[in-house]
Amino acid sequence: MTEQDIDRIIEMAWEDRTPFEAIELQFGLSEAEVIALMRRQMKGSSFRMWRARVSGRKTKHTQLRSEDALRFRCSRQRAISGNKISKKG
C-alpha cells in the first residue's frame, strides 16, 4: 500500500459520512484493519480521539444509516462504477 493510499484511508476514516464499507470497497480493508492501520499511523492521543468520535456513529456503518442520509462522495474519492473501481492515473 502506498503512502498516498494510507493518507486517503486515514482521511476517509476521519470523514463523518464515509462508511467503513466504502473504505473496504476501495482499498480492501475491513473495519478492524482500518482501526489497526489508524492505531499504527496515529499518535496514541489522536487515535483515542478518533475512536471516541467514530464509535457508535451511525454514519460510519451503512446498515445503521437512516434512509434520509444522503450519499456523500468526497472530490478525492475514487469513482465507483458498478463493482469496478476506476483508478486515477
TIVEX-834148 format. One record per residue (C-alpha): residue number from 1; residue in one letter; x, y, z. Coordinates in steps of 0.5 Angstrom, whole numbers. Layout:
<lummars>
[NUM, 'A', [X, Y, Z]] ...
</lummars>
This chain:
<lummars>
[1, 'M', [0, 0, 0]] [2, 'T', [3, 7, -2]] [3, 'E', [4, 13, 3]] [4, 'Q', [-2, 16, -1]] [5, 'D', [-7, 10, 0]] [6, 'I', [-5, 11, 7]] [7, 'D', [-6, 18, 7]] [8, 'R', [-13, 17, 4]] [9, 'I', [-15, 12, 8]] [10, 'I', [-14, 16, 14]] [11, 'E', [-18, 22, 11]] [12, 'M', [-24, 17, 9]] [13, 'A', [-24, 14, 16]] [14, 'W', [-24, 21, 19]] [15, 'E', [-30, 24, 15]] [16, 'D', [-36, 23, 19]] [17, 'R', [-40, 21, 13]] [18, 'T', [-36, 16, 9]] [19, 'P', [-38, 9, 12]] [20, 'F', [-32, 4, 13]] [21, 'E', [-36, 0, 8]] [22, 'A', [-33, 5, 2]] [23, 'I', [-26, 4, 5]] [24, 'E', [-27, -3, 4]] [25, 'L', [-29, -3, -3]] [26, 'Q', [-24, 2, -5]] [27, 'F', [-18, -1, -1]] [28, 'G', [-20, -8, 1]] [29, 'L', [-19, -6, 9]] [30, 'S', [-24, -9, 14]] [31, 'E', [-26, -4, 19]] [32, 'A', [-22, -8, 24]] [33, 'E', [-16, -7, 19]] [34, 'V', [-18, 0, 19]] [35, 'I', [-17, 1, 26]] [36, 'A', [-11, -3, 26]] [37, 'L', [-8, 2, 21]] [38, 'M', [-10, 8, 25]] [39, 'R', [-7, 6, 31]] [40, 'R', [0, 5, 28]] [41, 'Q', [0, 11, 24]] [42, 'M', [-3, 16, 29]] [43, 'K', [-1, 18, 36]] [44, 'G', [-4, 15, 42]] [45, 'S', [-8, 21, 44]] [46, 'S', [-10, 22, 36]] [47, 'F', [-12, 15, 36]] [48, 'R', [-16, 15, 42]] [49, 'M', [-20, 22, 40]] [50, 'W', [-22, 18, 33]] [51, 'R', [-24, 12, 36]] [52, 'A', [-29, 16, 41]] [53, 'R', [-31, 20, 35]] [54, 'V', [-33, 14, 31]] [55, 'S', [-35, 9, 36]] [56, 'G', [-43, 8, 35]] [57, 'R', [-43, 13, 30]] [58, 'K', [-49, 11, 25]] [59, 'T', [-46, 15, 19]] [60, 'K', [-40, 10, 19]] [61, 'H', [-44, 4, 18]] [62, 'T', [-48, 3, 12]] [63, 'Q', [-53, -1, 15]] [64, 'L', [-54, 3, 21]] [65, 'R', [-55, 10, 17]] [66, 'S', [-62, 12, 16]] [67, 'E', [-65, 12, 9]] [68, 'D', [-65, 20, 9]] [69, 'A', [-58, 20, 10]] [70, 'L', [-56, 23, 3]] [71, 'R', [-50, 19, 0]] [72, 'F', [-43, 23, 0]] [73, 'R', [-37, 23, -4]] [74, 'C', [-31, 27, -3]] [75, 'S', [-28, 30, -9]] [76, 'R', [-22, 26, -8]] [77, 'Q', [-26, 19, -7]] [78, 'R', [-25, 15, -13]] [79, 'A', [-31, 14, -18]] [80, 'I', [-34, 7, -17]] [81, 'S', [-38, 4, -23]] [82, 'G', [-42, -2, -21]] [83, 'N', [-37, -7, -18]] [84, 'K', [-31, -4, -21]] [85, 'I', [-27, 2, -18]] [86, 'S', [-24, 7, -24]] [87, 'K', [-17, 9, -21]] [88, 'K', [-14, 15, -23]] [89, 'G', [-7, 15, -26]] 
</lummars>
